[in-house]
């Protein structure tokens, strides 16, 4: 069963907003450490004390955009390396893939020889993200197979609209299907129990 990440029943947007400072702080800390710079040294470069840098790094405070630019400059990195990825442009999409690499151990490689030339990303099937990607692959291939036999533009539009709705409400589709699977499993057990009870009564006659 796929466990859907819905922390404390929050709307995902609220959760992302509340934890944004933690993510930014972790990126600042990781890059600073990788560059062998102390909190005091970074603070000196941006005109703040080490205590303020520490507050940024532990997520107690979220740097404003201008401060984030100063921190990025002091660390000699792109500001996008410190912020949550935005995928609506090529550079932002690249940083999103870097984030996937670092967070979920995704790897880039070439497509197999029997496939058209290109690049692909892969994850270990043991990782939780693999289960979500497998669900995505299942929904995507189902859409493609349905499009191949669609007989009208209207039908094709219904198919693509259904697929996009699956994306836009993710992971609700998984939740719904998981709940149905649980209900079916409960009913199956109940049927088996009733069948056993029936068989026992039948044997007693």
N, CA and C of each residue as an Amber inpcrd file, in Angstrom:
protein
   615
   0.8410000  -1.1920000   0.0000000   0.0000000   0.0000000   0.0000000
   0.8800000   1.2460000   0.0000000   0.4750000   2.2350000  -0.7440000
   1.2380000   3.4840000  -0.7820000   0.7460000   4.4060000   0.3230000
   1.6670000   4.8600000   1.1460000   1.3060000   5.7780000   2.2200000
   1.3530000   7.2010000   1.6810000   0.2330000   7.8750000   1.7090000
   0.1550000   9.2300000   1.1780000   0.6250000  10.2200000   2.2310000
   1.4990000  11.1100000   1.8130000   2.0630000  12.0830000   2.7430000
   1.0850000  13.2310000   2.9270000   0.3720000  13.2310000   4.0370000
  -0.5700000  14.3050000   4.3460000  -0.3680000  14.6860000   5.8070000
   0.7210000  15.4230000   6.0930000   1.1160000  15.6650000   7.4860000
   0.0480000  16.3740000   8.3080000  -0.3620000  15.6920000   9.3820000
  -1.2930000  16.2750000  10.3440000  -2.6040000  16.7170000   9.6950000
  -2.9440000  16.1380000   8.5460000  -4.1890000  16.4860000   7.8950000
  -4.1850000  17.8520000   7.2510000  -3.0130000  18.4710000   7.1130000
  -2.9340000  19.8110000   6.5380000  -3.0960000  19.7870000   5.0290000
  -3.5540000  20.9110000   4.4950000  -3.4990000  21.1040000   3.0550000
  -2.0190000  21.1600000   2.6700000  -1.6090000  20.4630000   1.5940000
  -0.1880000  20.4520000   1.2140000   0.4050000  21.8420000   1.0250000
  -0.3940000  22.7940000   0.5160000   0.1060000  24.1440000   0.3210000
   0.4770000  24.7920000   1.6500000  -0.3740000  24.5910000   2.6650000
  -0.0850000  25.1540000   3.9870000   1.1720000  24.5350000   4.5740000
   1.3000000  23.2240000   4.4150000   2.4770000  22.5340000   4.9330000
   3.7420000  23.0380000   4.2470000   3.6920000  23.1930000   2.9170000
   4.8560000  23.6860000   2.1770000   5.2480000  25.0850000   2.6260000
   4.2400000  25.9240000   2.8500000   4.5230000  27.3040000   3.2570000
   5.1500000  27.3310000   4.6480000   4.6260000  26.5090000   5.5530000
   5.1280000  26.4990000   6.9270000   6.5490000  25.9520000   7.0290000
   6.9170000  25.0940000   6.1120000   8.2360000  24.4540000   6.1840000
   9.2430000  25.0510000   5.2010000   8.8600000  26.0990000   4.4890000
   9.7610000  26.7110000   3.4970000  11.0450000  27.2140000   4.1430000
  10.9210000  27.8370000   5.3120000  12.1040000  28.3750000   5.9940000
  13.0780000  27.2560000   6.3660000  12.5380000  26.0980000   6.7560000
  13.3960000  24.9560000   7.0930000  14.1930000  24.4900000   5.8790000
  13.5210000  24.4300000   4.7290000  14.2010000  23.9550000   3.5200000
  15.2780000  24.9340000   3.0670000  14.9540000  26.2220000   3.0860000
  15.9340000  27.2360000   2.6940000  17.1200000  27.2100000   3.6480000
  16.8220000  27.1240000   4.9540000  17.8850000  27.0870000   5.9510000
  18.8050000  25.9010000   5.7670000  18.2170000  24.7430000   5.4500000
  19.0220000  23.5310000   5.2480000  19.9420000  23.6930000   4.0360000
  19.4320000  24.3220000   2.9860000  20.2740000  24.5350000   1.7960000
  21.4300000  25.4760000   2.1120000  21.1480000  26.5520000   2.8430000
  22.2120000  27.4980000   3.2240000  23.2740000  26.7790000   4.0380000
  22.8300000  26.0020000   5.0240000  23.7630000  25.2830000   5.9070000
  24.6080000  24.2720000   5.1250000  23.9660000  23.5100000   4.2540000
  24.6860000  22.4770000   3.5030000  25.7460000  23.0870000   2.5860000
  25.3890000  24.1670000   1.9050000  26.3390000  24.8060000   0.9850000
  27.4580000  25.4880000   1.7690000  27.0930000  26.1560000   2.8710000
  28.1130000  26.8140000   3.7010000  29.1190000  25.7930000   4.2160000
  28.6190000  24.6700000   4.7370000  29.5260000  23.6350000   5.2380000
  30.3880000  23.0620000   4.1290000  29.7890000  22.8470000   2.9650000
  30.5420000  22.2870000   1.8430000  31.6720000  23.2130000   1.4110000
  31.4820000  24.5050000   1.6010000  32.4990000  25.4890000   1.2230000
  33.4660000  25.7920000   2.3600000  33.2980000  25.0930000   3.4980000
  34.2090000  25.2670000   4.6140000  34.1240000  26.6310000   5.2780000
  32.9330000  27.2020000   5.2940000  32.7290000  28.5370000   5.8500000
  31.9550000  28.4390000   7.1610000  32.3610000  29.1860000   8.1620000
  31.6430000  29.1850000   9.4370000  30.4450000  30.1270000   9.3550000
  29.5360000  30.0010000  10.3250000  28.4010000  30.9150000  10.3730000
  28.8610000  32.3530000  10.5630000  29.9080000  32.5160000  11.3800000
  30.4480000  33.8570000  11.5910000  31.0170000  34.4590000  10.3180000
  31.7110000  33.6410000   9.5350000  32.2970000  34.1300000   8.2790000
  31.2160000  34.5060000   7.2830000  30.1720000  33.6970000   7.2160000
  29.0680000  34.0450000   6.3170000  28.3840000  35.3100000   6.7910000
  28.1600000  35.4020000   8.1210000  27.5250000  36.5980000   8.6560000
  28.3220000  37.8550000   8.3570000  29.6380000  37.7470000   8.4560000
  30.4910000  38.9070000   8.1680000  30.3560000  39.3440000   6.7140000
  30.2120000  38.3930000   5.8170000  30.0970000  38.7160000   4.3930000
  28.7740000  39.4060000   4.0620000  27.7290000  39.0980000   4.8380000
  26.4100000  39.6660000   4.5330000  26.0080000  40.7560000   5.5250000
  26.9010000  41.0790000   6.4510000  26.6320000  42.1610000   7.3910000
  25.7410000  41.7910000   8.5430000  25.7430000  40.5170000   8.9430000
  24.9440000  40.0630000  10.0710000  25.8240000  39.2680000  11.0230000
  25.3200000  39.0540000  12.2490000  26.1090000  38.2490000  13.1860000
  25.7960000  36.7640000  12.9990000  26.6060000  35.9180000  13.6240000
  26.4610000  34.4650000  13.4770000  25.1180000  33.9820000  14.0100000
  24.5930000  34.6710000  15.0320000  23.3170000  34.2630000  15.6070000
  22.1910000  34.3770000  14.5820000  22.2030000  35.4540000  13.7730000
  21.1800000  35.6210000  12.7440000  21.3210000  34.5360000  11.6730000
  22.5480000  34.2390000  11.2920000  22.7750000  33.1760000  10.3080000
  22.2420000  31.8500000  10.8420000  22.4940000  31.6050000  12.1290000
  22.0050000  30.3680000  12.7430000  20.4870000  30.2990000  12.6930000
  19.8150000  31.4160000  12.9490000  18.3510000  31.4470000  12.9030000
  17.8470000  31.1380000  11.4850000  18.5430000  31.6590000  10.4750000
  18.1810000  31.3330000   9.1010000  18.3550000  29.8380000   8.8370000
  19.4700000  29.3050000   9.2950000  19.7850000  27.9140000   8.9860000
  18.8920000  26.9200000   9.7230000  18.4220000  27.2620000  10.9080000
  17.5540000  26.3090000  11.6170000  16.0700000  26.5520000  11.3420000
  15.7800000  27.4870000  10.4190000  14.4020000  27.7240000  10.0090000
  13.6040000  28.6090000  10.9350000  14.2520000  29.2020000  11.9450000
  13.5400000  30.0880000  12.8640000  13.1290000  31.3850000  12.1630000
  13.9210000  31.7950000  11.1750000  13.6010000  32.9800000  10.3810000
  13.8130000  32.6560000   8.9200000  12.9830000  33.2580000   8.0720000
  13.1000000  33.0470000   6.6290000  13.6710000  34.3080000   5.9910000
  14.7970000  34.1870000   5.2880000  15.4000000  35.3830000   4.6780000
  14.4690000  36.0080000   3.6470000  14.4060000  37.3420000   3.6520000
  13.6520000  38.0420000   2.6130000  14.4280000  37.9270000   1.2980000
  13.7550000  38.1540000   0.1560000  14.4130000  37.9780000  -1.1380000
  15.7440000  38.7050000  -1.2850000  15.8160000  39.9570000  -0.8420000
  17.0750000  40.7060000  -0.9720000  18.1840000  40.0770000  -0.1300000
  17.8380000  39.6240000   1.0680000  18.8250000  38.9730000   1.9270000
  19.2610000  37.6410000   1.3270000  18.3130000  36.9270000   0.7250000
  18.6460000  35.6490000   0.1050000  19.6480000  35.8540000  -1.0420000
  19.4860000  36.9420000  -1.7690000  20.4370000  37.2620000  -2.8450000
  21.8190000  37.5550000  -2.2720000  21.8600000  38.2650000  -1.1350000
  23.1440000  38.5570000  -0.5050000  23.8280000  37.2810000  -0.0130000
  23.0270000  36.3700000   0.5560000  23.5760000  35.0980000   1.0370000
  24.1140000  34.2780000  -0.1330000  23.3370000  34.2240000  -1.2190000
  23.7750000  33.4790000  -2.3980000  25.0640000  34.0540000  -2.9600000
  25.1540000  35.3780000  -2.9830000  26.3640000  36.0290000  -3.4880000
  27.5600000  35.7160000  -2.5990000  27.3340000  35.7380000  -1.2810000
  28.4170000  35.4550000  -0.3420000  28.8880000  34.0070000  -0.4630000
  27.9570000  33.1100000  -0.7880000  28.3050000  31.6980000  -0.9510000
  28.7860000  31.3910000  -2.3710000  28.6660000  32.3910000  -3.2430000
  29.0600000  32.2490000  -4.6450000  28.2480000  31.1640000  -5.3410000
  26.9220000  31.2170000  -5.1480000  26.0200000  30.2800000  -5.8090000
  24.8400000  31.0600000  -6.3880000  24.0620000  30.4040000  -7.2340000
  22.8370000  30.9950000  -7.7500000  21.8020000  31.0840000  -6.6340000
  21.0000000  32.1230000  -6.6550000  19.9190000  32.2330000  -5.6710000
  18.9760000  31.0410000  -5.7750000  18.8320000  30.4780000  -6.9890000
  17.9440000  29.3390000  -7.1920000  18.4220000  28.0960000  -6.4460000
  19.7160000  28.0820000  -6.0830000  20.2370000  26.9480000  -5.3280000
  19.7300000  26.9540000  -3.8840000  19.1840000  28.0850000  -3.4410000
  18.7210000  28.2160000  -2.0590000  17.2050000  28.1790000  -1.9250000
  16.4920000  28.3890000  -3.0270000  15.0380000  28.5120000  -2.9700000
  14.3580000  27.2410000  -3.4570000  13.0620000  27.1310000  -3.1540000
  12.2880000  26.0090000  -3.6800000  12.2240000  26.1150000  -5.1990000
  12.3820000  25.0020000  -5.9130000  12.4230000  25.0410000  -7.3780000
  11.1330000  25.5710000  -7.9960000  11.2890000  26.3290000  -9.0660000
  10.1780000  26.7820000  -9.8980000  10.4310000  26.2230000 -11.2890000
   9.4850000  25.4620000 -11.8110000   9.7520000  24.6880000 -13.0280000
   9.2130000  25.3150000 -14.3070000   8.8280000  26.5900000 -14.2570000
   8.2190000  27.2140000 -15.4300000   9.2330000  27.8170000 -16.3940000
  10.5100000  27.5930000 -16.1450000  11.5390000  27.9870000 -17.1110000
  12.6440000  26.9360000 -17.0590000  13.5120000  26.9350000 -18.0820000
  14.4940000  25.8670000 -18.2070000  15.4700000  25.8090000 -17.0340000
  15.9730000  26.9780000 -16.6090000  16.9450000  26.9830000 -15.5130000
  16.2860000  26.5280000 -14.2190000  15.0740000  27.0200000 -13.9670000
  14.3490000  26.5870000 -12.7770000  14.0940000  25.0850000 -12.7990000
  13.7560000  24.5510000 -13.9800000  13.5190000  23.1140000 -14.1040000
  14.7920000  22.3270000 -13.8070000  15.9500000  22.8600000 -14.2290000
  17.2100000  22.1890000 -13.9460000  17.4650000  22.1190000 -12.4420000
  17.2040000  23.2250000 -11.7330000  17.4050000  23.2150000 -10.2850000
  16.4040000  22.2810000  -9.5990000  15.2160000  22.1340000 -10.1970000
  14.2530000  21.1710000  -9.6570000  14.8130000  19.7580000  -9.7740000
  15.4650000  19.4690000 -10.8970000  16.0480000  18.1300000 -11.0640000
  17.2530000  17.9240000 -10.1410000  18.0180000  18.9960000  -9.8980000
  19.1180000  18.8830000  -8.9310000  18.5620000  18.5450000  -7.5530000
  17.4190000  19.1730000  -7.2320000  16.7730000  18.9190000  -5.9350000
  16.3220000  17.4620000  -5.8350000  15.7660000  16.9460000  -6.9260000
  15.3550000  15.5450000  -6.9510000  16.5530000  14.6210000  -6.7910000
  17.6540000  14.9930000  -7.4120000  18.8840000  14.2040000  -7.2890000
  19.3370000  14.1310000  -5.8300000  19.3500000  15.2830000  -5.1740000
  19.8560000  15.3540000  -3.7990000  18.8780000  14.7820000  -2.7790000
  17.5860000  14.9780000  -3.0200000  16.5800000  14.5600000  -2.0450000
  16.1740000  13.1010000  -2.2060000  16.0310000  12.6540000  -3.4540000
  15.5110000  11.3130000  -3.7120000  16.5020000  10.4100000  -4.4290000
  17.7640000  10.8500000  -4.4860000  18.8160000  10.0360000  -5.0950000
  18.5030000   9.6570000  -6.5390000  17.8360000  10.5650000  -7.2600000
  17.5770000  10.3140000  -8.6750000  18.8790000  10.3950000  -9.4500000
  18.9450000   9.5940000 -10.5120000  20.1560000   9.5490000 -11.3260000
  19.8070000   9.8370000 -12.7740000  20.7130000  10.5270000 -13.4670000
  20.5040000  10.8150000 -14.8760000  21.2900000   9.8160000 -15.7120000
  20.7100000   9.3930000 -16.8050000  21.3870000   8.4450000 -17.6770000
  20.8300000   8.5260000 -19.0860000  21.4000000   7.7390000 -19.9770000
  20.9100000   7.6830000 -21.3480000  19.8020000   6.6410000 -21.4540000
  18.9110000   6.8570000 -22.3970000  17.8590000   5.8760000 -22.6300000
  18.4710000   4.5860000 -23.1690000  17.8280000   3.4480000 -22.9370000
  18.3630000   2.1690000 -23.4420000  18.5540000   2.1890000 -24.9520000
  19.4060000   1.3120000 -25.4220000  19.7390000   1.2790000 -26.8510000
  18.5330000   1.0170000 -27.7390000  17.5280000   0.3110000 -27.2090000
  16.3580000   0.0060000 -28.0310000  15.3250000   1.1270000 -28.0220000
  15.6600000   2.2490000 -27.3770000  14.7680000   3.3950000 -27.3130000
  15.3360000   4.5450000 -28.1500000  14.4830000   5.5110000 -28.5420000
  14.9960000   6.6920000 -29.2570000  16.0500000   7.3960000 -28.4040000
  17.0860000   7.9770000 -29.0420000  18.1420000   8.6490000 -28.2770000
  17.5740000   9.7270000 -27.3600000  18.0560000   9.7700000 -26.1530000
  17.5910000  10.7620000 -25.2020000  18.1900000  10.5230000 -23.8380000
  17.7050000  11.2770000 -22.8560000  18.1520000  11.1440000 -21.4790000
  16.9570000  10.8120000 -20.6100000  17.2030000  10.1700000 -19.4900000
  16.1250000   9.8240000 -18.5720000  16.6440000   9.9170000 -17.1430000
  15.7140000  10.0130000 -16.1940000  16.0870000   9.9780000 -14.7810000
  15.4800000   8.7290000 -14.1750000  16.1660000   8.1690000 -13.1990000
  15.7040000   6.9300000 -12.5860000  15.8540000   7.0160000 -11.0810000
  15.0670000   6.1890000 -10.3840000  15.1490000   6.1050000  -8.9260000
  15.2020000   4.6430000  -8.5290000  15.7300000   4.3820000  -7.3670000
  15.7760000   3.0260000  -6.8300000  14.3540000   2.5870000  -6.4850000
  13.9930000   1.3690000  -6.9000000  12.6240000   0.9020000  -6.6590000
  12.3160000   0.7690000  -5.1790000  13.3290000   0.7840000  -4.3210000
  13.0940000   0.6770000  -2.8810000  12.6840000   2.0150000  -2.2630000
  12.9370000   3.1200000  -2.9730000  12.5960000   4.4330000  -2.4430000
  11.0910000   4.6680000  -2.5170000  10.5730000   5.3950000  -1.5440000
   9.1400000   5.6850000  -1.5100000   8.6930000   6.4420000  -2.7550000
   9.5650000   7.3410000  -3.2630000   9.1920000   8.1280000  -4.4370000
   8.9510000   7.2250000  -5.6360000   9.5940000   6.0580000  -5.6680000
   9.3910000   5.1210000  -6.7770000   7.9220000   4.7010000  -6.8640000
   7.2950000   4.4970000  -5.7080000   5.9010000   4.0630000  -5.6930000
   4.9980000   5.1400000  -6.2950000   5.2930000   6.3930000  -5.9810000
   4.5020000   7.4820000  -6.5510000   4.7450000   7.6080000  -8.0480000
   6.0040000   7.4460000  -8.4630000   6.3130000   7.5230000  -9.8880000
   5.6840000   6.3550000 -10.6440000   5.6140000   5.1980000 -10.0100000
   4.9620000   4.0510000 -10.6380000   3.4770000   4.3250000 -10.8510000
   2.8540000   5.0180000  -9.9000000   1.4530000   5.4140000 -10.0590000
   1.3050000   6.3920000 -11.2150000   2.2470000   7.3290000 -11.3170000
   2.2440000   8.2950000 -12.4140000   2.3750000   7.5600000 -13.7480000
   3.3290000   6.6250000 -13.8150000   3.5510000   5.8580000 -15.0450000
   2.2900000   5.0790000 -15.4290000   1.6390000   4.5050000 -14.4340000
   0.4160000   3.7480000 -14.6850000  -0.6790000   4.6430000 -15.2660000
  -0.8620000   5.8260000 -14.6730000  -1.8860000   6.7570000 -15.1660000
  -1.5410000   7.2680000 -16.5590000  -0.2600000   7.5460000 -16.7750000
   0.1760000   8.0800000 -18.0650000   0.0090000   7.0480000 -19.1820000
   0.4470000   5.7990000 -18.9370000   0.3440000   4.7780000 -19.9730000
  -1.1160000   4.4020000 -20.2480000  -1.9510000   4.4780000 -19.2260000
  -3.3730000   4.2310000 -19.4360000  -3.9590000   5.2930000 -20.3490000
  -3.5790000   6.5640000 -20.1200000  -4.0460000   7.6410000 -20.9840000
  -3.6010000   7.4090000 -22.4260000  -2.3190000   7.0460000 -22.6010000
  -1.7850000   6.8330000 -23.9440000  -2.5230000   5.7010000 -24.6630000
  -2.7800000   4.6120000 -23.9570000  -3.4730000   3.4840000 -24.5920000
  -4.9050000   3.8540000 -24.9520000  -5.5630000   4.6650000 -24.1090000
  -6.9260000   5.0880000 -24.4070000  -6.9550000   6.0550000 -25.5820000
  -5.9470000   6.9130000 -25.6920000  -5.8830000   7.8460000 -26.8080000
  -5.7080000   7.1200000 -28.1370000  -4.9940000   6.0080000 -28.1150000
  -4.7430000   5.2620000 -29.3440000  -6.0250000   4.7040000 -29.9580000
  -7.0190000   4.4140000 -29.1410000  -8.2580000   3.8410000 -29.6670000
  -9.4140000   4.8450000 -29.6470000  -9.1340000   6.0930000 -29.2400000
 -10.1790000   7.1170000 -29.2250000 -10.6300000   7.4010000 -30.6580000
 -11.9210000   7.6100000 -30.8360000 -12.4740000   7.7570000 -32.1840000
 -12.8710000   9.1840000 -32.5340000 -12.7260000  10.1130000 -31.5950000
 -13.1140000  11.4990000 -31.8920000 -12.2880000  12.4670000 -31.0610000
 -12.2590000  13.7210000 -31.5130000 -11.5470000  14.7560000 -30.7530000
 -12.1830000  14.9500000 -29.3820000 -13.4970000  14.8270000 -29.3250000
 -14.2040000  14.9910000 -28.0510000 -13.7890000  13.9060000 -27.0620000
 -13.6850000  12.6750000 -27.5580000 -13.2720000  11.5730000 -26.6940000
 -11.8300000  11.7480000 -26.2360000 -10.9580000  12.2060000 -27.1660000
  -9.5510000  12.4430000 -26.8000000  -9.4420000  13.5300000 -25.7380000
 -10.2810000  14.5570000 -25.8630000 -10.2690000  15.6380000 -24.8690000
 -10.7190000  15.1180000 -23.5080000 -11.7180000  14.2610000 -23.4800000
 -12.1820000  13.6910000 -22.2110000 -11.0780000  12.8770000 -21.5450000
 -10.3300000  12.1470000 -22.3620000  -9.2510000  11.3130000 -21.8350000
  -8.1400000  12.1750000 -21.2480000  -7.7020000  13.1960000 -21.9960000
  -6.6220000  14.0580000 -21.4950000  -7.0880000  14.8850000 -20.3030000
  -8.3490000  15.3100000 -20.3110000  -8.8760000  16.0600000 -19.1620000
  -8.8740000  15.1900000 -17.9090000  -9.2420000  13.9220000 -18.0760000
  -9.2520000  13.0010000 -16.9360000  -7.8480000  12.8060000 -16.3950000
  -6.8760000  12.6890000 -17.3020000  -5.4830000  12.5190000 -16.8720000
  -4.9900000  13.7520000 -16.1200000  -5.2660000  14.9400000 -16.6700000
  -4.8190000  16.1630000 -16.0020000  -5.5060000  16.3410000 -14.6540000
  -6.7630000  15.9390000 -14.5710000  -7.4460000  16.0240000 -13.2780000
  -6.7760000  15.1140000 -12.2640000  -6.2900000  13.9400000 -12.7340000
  -5.5370000  13.0470000 -11.8550000  -4.2840000  13.7610000 -11.3450000
  -3.5940000  14.4820000 -12.2160000  -2.4010000  15.2300000 -11.8150000
  -2.7590000  16.3480000 -10.8370000  -3.7910000  17.1080000 -11.1970000
  -4.1330000  18.3000000 -10.4040000  -4.6230000  17.9600000  -9.0040000
  -5.1660000  16.7640000  -8.8130000  -5.6890000  16.3850000  -7.4920000
  -4.7920000  15.3700000  -6.7880000  -3.6350000  15.0900000  -7.3710000
  -2.7130000  14.1100000  -6.7760000  -2.4000000  14.4890000  -5.3230000
  -2.3950000  13.5280000  -4.3860000  -2.5360000  12.0750000  -4.5750000
  -3.9360000  11.5370000  -4.2940000  -4.9640000  12.3480000  -4.5030000
  -6.3110000  11.9260000  -4.1410000  -6.7170000  10.6390000  -4.8400000
  -6.3030000  10.4770000  -6.1020000  -6.6460000   9.2580000  -6.8320000
  -6.1070000   8.0250000  -6.1490000  -4.9020000   8.1330000  -5.5810000
  -4.3040000   7.0070000  -4.8720000  -5.0790000   6.7410000  -3.5830000
  -5.4490000   7.8240000  -2.8990000  -6.2070000   7.6850000  -1.6480000
  -7.5280000   6.9820000  -1.9180000  -8.2310000   7.4280000  -2.9740000
  -9.5270000   6.8410000  -3.2980000  -9.3970000   5.3600000  -3.6280000
  -8.3980000   5.0260000  -4.4520000  -8.2310000   3.6370000  -4.8480000
  -7.8030000   2.7680000  -3.6550000  -6.9250000   3.3370000  -2.8030000
  -6.4880000   2.6030000  -1.6200000  -7.6640000   2.3150000  -0.6970000
  -8.5410000   3.3100000  -0.5430000  -9.7160000   3.1320000   0.3090000
 -10.6380000   2.0570000  -0.2620000 -10.7970000   2.0500000  -1.5880000
 -11.6280000   1.0140000  -2.2180000 -11.0080000  -0.3680000  -2.0330000
  -9.6850000  -0.4340000  -2.1770000  -8.9960000  -1.7130000  -1.9930000
  -9.1840000  -2.2330000  -0.5660000  -9.1280000  -1.3140000   0.4130000
  -9.3340000  -1.7190000   1.8050000 -10.7600000  -2.2270000   2.0220000
 -11.7300000  -1.5330000   1.4300000 -13.1250000  -1.9550000   1.5620000
 -13.3400000  -3.3270000   0.9330000 -12.7330000  -3.5330000  -0.2480000
 -12.8540000  -4.8270000  -0.9250000 -12.2140000  -5.9310000  -0.0910000
 -11.0550000  -5.6340000   0.5200000 -10.3790000  -6.6360000   1.3480000
 -11.2360000  -6.9920000   2.5630000 -11.8690000  -5.9730000   3.1740000
 -12.7320000  -6.2390000   4.3290000 -13.9250000  -7.1230000   3.9240000
 -14.5340000  -6.7730000   2.7810000 -15.6800000  -7.5400000   2.3050000
 -15.2780000  -8.9720000   1.9700000 -14.0910000  -9.1230000   1.3630000
 -13.6170000 -10.4590000   1.0120000 -13.4350000 -11.3200000   2.2600000
 -12.8320000 -10.7100000   3.3130000 -12.6570000 -11.4480000   4.5640000
 -14.0080000 -11.8370000   5.1720000 -14.9540000 -10.8830000   5.0930000
 -16.2830000 -11.1460000   5.6510000 -16.9720000 -12.2770000   4.9000000
 -16.8310000 -12.2670000   3.5640000 -17.4280000 -13.3290000   2.7450000
 -16.8110000 -14.6820000   3.1010000 -15.4900000 -14.7000000   3.2710000
 -14.8050000 -15.9460000   3.6200000 -15.2700000 -16.4600000   4.9730000
 -15.4460000 -15.5360000   5.9310000 -15.9180000 -15.9290000   7.2540000
 -17.3320000 -16.5060000   7.1720000 -18.1950000 -15.8450000   6.3870000
 -19.5660000 -16.3290000   6.2350000 -19.5950000 -17.6810000   5.5320000
 -18.7000000 -17.8430000   4.5380000 -18.6440000 -19.1190000   3.8270000
 -18.2130000 -20.2380000   4.7530000 -17.2420000 -19.9660000   5.6200000
 -16.7850000 -20.9670000   6.5840000 -17.9110000 -21.3430000   7.5370000
 -18.6360000 -20.3200000   8.0020000 -19.7540000 -20.5780000   8.9190000
 -20.8400000 -21.3890000   8.2140000 -21.0870000 -21.0620000   6.9560000
 -22.0940000 -21.7900000   6.1740000 -21.6840000 -23.2500000   5.9800000
 -20.3910000 -23.4600000   5.6470000 -19.8950000 -24.8140000   5.4360000
 -20.0020000 -25.6590000   6.7150000 -19.7400000 -25.0380000   7.8480000
 -19.8210000 -25.7600000   9.1250000 -21.2700000 -26.1890000   9.4040000
 -22.1940000 -25.2780000   9.1470000 -23.6080000 -25.6040000   9.3460000
 -24.0410000 -26.7120000   8.4020000 -23.5140000 -26.6160000   7.1610000
 -23.8590000 -27.6270000   6.1670000 -23.3510000 -29.0000000   6.5610000
 -22.1590000 -29.0540000   7.2110000 -21.5790000 -30.3260000   7.6320000
 -22.3260000 -30.9080000   8.8250000 -22.9370000 -30.0600000   9.6390000
 -23.6350000 -30.5210000  10.8460000 -24.9710000 -31.1560000  10.5250000
 -25.5010000 -30.9260000   9.3330000 -26.8090000 -31.4760000   8.9670000
 -26.7360000 -32.9710000   8.7120000
